[in-house]
Amino acid sequence: MDPEKLRRLLEHVKDKEISIDEALDQLKDLPYKDLGHTKIDNHRELRTGYPEVIFCEGKTAQQVCNIMSYMAQKNVNILGTRASREQYETVRAEIPSALYHEAARAITVKNIDMPVPDTTIAILTAGTSDIPVAEEAAVTAEIFGNKTDRYFDVGVAGIHRLYNNLEKIRKAKVVVVIAGMEGALPSIVGGLVDKPVIAVPTSTGYGANFNGLSALLGMLTSCSAGVCVVNIDNGFGAGYMASMINKL
């Protein structure tokens, strides 16, 4: 339940448009709803401005479906990350409006139109292999009411590709930069823009990449100011943070 819905509910009680018992019935699931396998945090949006997001990996298709079906009743936008096609098909049988984003491995259900800022989030990848993480970031930002611009395969091995897009990238309010291998791209971007840069290391790379550890350490030790770092392959975390910054 978001603050505006709660405010309207209290105003309806004040104006005697609904009874106290009817209001209590609407509030009975606060602060959380126990589905047996999952306790859904109904207060999340009230506290943070964003509803709970479902991490689908490790859950059964029916568990994901149960969670999303309940959340759909609350009239919020729903995001499920690390979702399989099987989980999506089970959800779609209950919620026909559900969409599956193949590259991002994400399920979204859009129930409301959120206010969208005029500003944009730029999402960059060093290579094509980093696109799945970038798509997770983009889908996350978009379902929560943001405009995104994608700039893929602009890594340091052909830095002219970055420079050719730099004028447009500089117009964004926040920049998400995704890179594997040695993870150098966020440092370069951080030295060229006057906006916050969210760096996302990916597990893309050969053996000494250590499944993203080399990229993570490179980004953490960046000499560029204004660069922050999220976890390896965590496109969701980057998209969520970018949304918060874009809406400030």
C-alpha positions as CSV (number, residue, x, y, z in Angstrom):
1,M,0.0,0.0,0.0
2,D,1.5,3.3,-1.0
3,P,1.0,6.6,1.0
4,E,-1.5,8.1,-1.3
5,K,-3.8,5.0,-1.1
6,L,-3.6,5.0,2.6
7,R,-4.4,8.7,2.7
8,R,-7.5,8.2,0.5
9,L,-8.6,5.3,2.8
10,L,-8.3,7.5,5.9
11,E,-10.2,10.3,4.1
12,H,-13.0,7.9,3.2
13,V,-13.3,6.9,6.8
14,K,-13.3,10.5,7.9
15,D,-16.0,11.5,5.4
16,K,-18.0,8.4,6.5
17,E,-17.9,7.0,2.9
18,I,-16.8,3.7,4.3
19,S,-17.1,2.2,7.8
20,I,-14.3,1.6,10.2
21,D,-14.9,-2.2,9.8
22,E,-14.6,-1.9,6.0
23,A,-11.3,0.0,6.5
24,L,-10.0,-2.6,8.9
25,D,-10.8,-5.3,6.3
26,Q,-8.6,-3.5,3.8
27,L,-5.8,-3.1,6.3
28,K,-5.9,-6.6,7.7
29,D,-2.9,-7.8,5.7
30,L,-0.7,-5.1,7.0
31,P,2.2,-5.2,7.7
32,Y,2.6,-8.4,5.7
33,K,0.7,-11.2,4.1
34,D,1.7,-14.8,5.0
35,L,1.2,-17.1,2.0
36,G,2.8,-20.0,3.9
37,H,5.9,-20.2,1.7
38,T,6.4,-16.5,1.6
39,K,5.6,-13.4,3.8
40,I,4.9,-10.5,1.4
41,D,6.0,-7.1,2.9
42,N,3.0,-4.9,2.3
43,H,4.6,-2.0,4.1
44,R,7.6,-1.9,1.7
45,E,6.1,0.7,-0.6
46,L,4.8,2.8,2.3
47,R,8.4,2.8,3.8
48,T,10.5,3.1,0.6
49,G,8.3,4.2,-2.2
50,Y,8.7,0.9,-4.1
51,P,6.8,-2.3,-3.7
52,E,8.5,-5.6,-2.9
53,V,10.4,-7.2,-5.8
54,I,10.4,-11.0,-6.3
55,F,13.7,-12.8,-6.7
56,C,12.4,-15.9,-8.7
57,E,15.5,-18.0,-8.8
58,G,15.1,-21.0,-6.4
59,K,11.3,-20.6,-6.2
60,T,8.9,-23.0,-7.8
61,A,6.7,-21.7,-10.7
62,Q,3.6,-22.0,-8.4
63,Q,5.3,-20.0,-5.6
64,V,6.1,-17.2,-8.0
65,C,2.6,-17.3,-9.4
66,N,1.0,-17.2,-5.9
67,I,3.1,-14.2,-4.9
68,M,2.4,-12.2,-8.1
69,S,-1.3,-13.1,-8.0
70,Y,-1.6,-11.7,-4.5
71,M,0.4,-8.6,-5.4
72,A,-1.8,-8.0,-8.5
73,Q,-4.7,-7.5,-6.2
74,K,-2.9,-4.6,-4.6
75,N,-2.8,-2.7,-7.9
76,V,1.0,-2.2,-7.9
77,N,3.5,-2.7,-10.6
78,I,5.2,-6.1,-10.2
79,L,8.7,-7.1,-11.0
80,G,10.2,-10.6,-10.8
81,T,13.9,-11.0,-11.5
82,R,15.9,-14.1,-12.5
83,A,12.8,-15.7,-13.8
84,S,12.5,-18.8,-16.0
85,R,10.2,-19.2,-19.0
86,E,8.4,-22.0,-17.0
87,Q,7.7,-19.5,-14.1
88,Y,6.4,-17.0,-16.6
89,E,4.0,-19.3,-18.3
90,T,2.5,-20.3,-15.0
91,V,2.1,-16.6,-14.0
92,R,0.6,-15.7,-17.4
93,A,-2.1,-18.4,-17.0
94,E,-3.3,-16.4,-13.9
95,I,-2.3,-12.9,-15.0
96,P,-2.6,-12.5,-18.8
97,S,-1.1,-9.1,-18.8
98,A,2.3,-10.4,-17.5
99,L,5.2,-9.9,-19.8
100,Y,8.4,-11.9,-20.1
101,H,11.7,-10.1,-20.9
102,E,13.9,-12.8,-22.3
103,A,17.2,-11.2,-22.2
104,A,16.7,-9.7,-18.7
105,R,15.1,-13.0,-17.5
106,A,12.4,-10.8,-15.8
107,I,8.6,-10.9,-15.5
108,T,6.7,-7.6,-15.3
109,V,3.1,-6.8,-14.6
110,K,2.1,-3.2,-15.2
111,N,-1.0,-2.3,-13.2
112,I,-0.5,1.5,-12.9
113,D,1.0,4.3,-14.9
114,M,3.6,5.9,-12.6
115,P,4.8,9.5,-13.0
116,V,7.8,9.5,-15.3
117,P,10.5,12.2,-14.9
118,D,11.6,14.1,-18.0
119,T,15.2,13.0,-17.3
120,T,16.6,9.7,-18.5
121,I,18.8,6.9,-17.3
122,A,21.7,6.0,-19.7
123,I,22.6,2.3,-19.7
124,L,25.9,1.3,-21.2
125,T,27.6,-2.0,-21.8
126,A,31.2,-2.7,-22.5
127,G,30.3,-5.7,-24.7
128,T,27.4,-7.6,-26.2
129,S,27.9,-10.4,-23.7
130,D,27.0,-7.9,-20.9
131,I,23.5,-7.1,-22.4
132,P,21.5,-9.5,-20.2
133,V,22.7,-7.7,-17.1
134,A,22.0,-4.3,-18.8
135,E,18.5,-5.4,-19.8
136,E,17.7,-6.4,-16.2
137,A,18.8,-2.9,-15.1
138,A,16.7,-1.3,-17.9
139,V,13.5,-3.4,-17.2
140,T,13.8,-2.6,-13.5
141,A,14.1,1.2,-14.1
142,E,11.3,1.2,-16.6
143,I,8.7,-0.7,-14.6
144,F,9.2,1.8,-11.8
145,G,8.5,4.8,-14.1
146,N,11.8,5.9,-15.8
147,K,12.9,6.5,-19.3
148,T,16.1,4.7,-20.4
149,D,18.5,5.0,-23.2
150,R,20.7,2.0,-24.2
151,Y,24.2,2.2,-25.5
152,F,25.5,-1.3,-26.0
153,D,29.0,-2.6,-27.0
154,V,30.9,0.7,-26.3
155,G,33.8,-0.8,-24.4
156,V,37.5,0.2,-24.1
157,A,38.7,-2.2,-26.9
158,G,37.1,0.3,-29.3
159,I,36.8,3.5,-27.2
160,H,35.7,5.6,-30.2
161,R,32.3,3.9,-30.0
162,L,31.9,5.5,-26.6
163,Y,33.0,8.9,-27.8
164,N,30.5,8.8,-30.7
165,N,27.7,8.6,-28.1
166,L,29.1,10.8,-25.4
167,E,27.1,13.9,-26.1
168,K,23.8,11.9,-25.7
169,I,25.1,10.1,-22.6
170,R,25.9,13.3,-20.9
171,K,22.3,14.4,-21.1
172,A,21.2,11.6,-18.8
173,K,20.7,12.2,-15.1
174,V,22.4,9.0,-14.0
175,V,24.6,6.6,-16.0
176,V,24.7,2.8,-15.4
177,V,27.8,1.2,-16.8
178,I,28.1,-2.6,-17.1
179,A,31.4,-4.4,-17.9
180,G,33.1,-7.7,-17.5
181,M,36.7,-8.6,-18.2
182,E,38.8,-6.1,-16.3
183,G,35.9,-3.7,-15.8
184,A,37.6,-0.5,-17.0
185,L,34.7,1.2,-18.7
186,P,33.0,2.8,-15.6
187,S,36.3,4.6,-14.7
188,I,36.5,6.1,-18.2
189,V,32.9,7.2,-18.2
190,G,33.2,8.6,-14.6
191,G,36.0,10.9,-15.9
192,L,33.9,12.2,-18.8
193,V,30.5,12.9,-17.3
194,D,29.2,15.1,-14.5
195,K,26.5,12.7,-13.4
196,P,26.6,9.8,-10.9
197,V,27.9,6.5,-12.4
198,I,26.6,3.2,-11.2
199,A,29.1,0.5,-12.1
200,V,28.0,-3.1,-12.6
201,P,30.7,-5.8,-12.8
202,T,29.7,-8.9,-14.8
203,S,31.0,-12.5,-14.7
204,T,31.9,-12.2,-18.4
205,G,35.5,-13.0,-19.1
206,Y,38.2,-15.7,-19.2
207,G,39.8,-17.5,-16.2
208,A,41.6,-14.6,-14.5
209,N,38.3,-12.7,-14.5
210,F,37.4,-15.0,-11.6
211,N,33.7,-14.9,-12.6
212,G,33.5,-11.1,-12.2
213,L,35.8,-10.6,-9.3
214,S,38.5,-8.9,-11.3
215,A,35.9,-6.5,-12.7
216,L,34.5,-5.9,-9.2
217,L,37.9,-5.1,-7.7
218,G,38.8,-2.8,-10.7
219,M,35.6,-0.8,-10.2
220,L,36.0,-0.6,-6.5
221,T,39.5,0.8,-6.9
222,S,38.4,3.3,-9.6
223,C,40.3,6.6,-9.6
224,S,37.3,8.4,-11.0
225,A,35.2,10.2,-8.4
226,G,31.4,9.8,-8.6
227,V,31.5,6.0,-9.4
228,C,29.7,3.6,-7.1
229,V,29.6,-0.2,-7.5
230,V,26.9,-2.9,-7.1
231,N,27.4,-6.6,-6.9
232,I,28.5,-8.9,-9.7
233,D,25.8,-9.3,-12.4
234,N,23.4,-7.2,-10.2
235,G,21.5,-5.4,-12.9
236,F,18.5,-5.1,-10.7
237,G,20.4,-3.3,-8.0
238,A,21.8,-0.8,-10.5
239,G,18.4,-0.2,-12.1
240,Y,16.7,0.3,-8.7
241,M,19.4,2.7,-7.5
242,A,19.3,4.6,-10.8
243,S,15.5,5.0,-10.5
244,M,15.9,6.5,-7.0
245,I,18.5,8.9,-8.2
246,N,16.5,9.9,-11.3
247,K,13.5,10.7,-9.2
248,L,15.3,12.9,-6.7
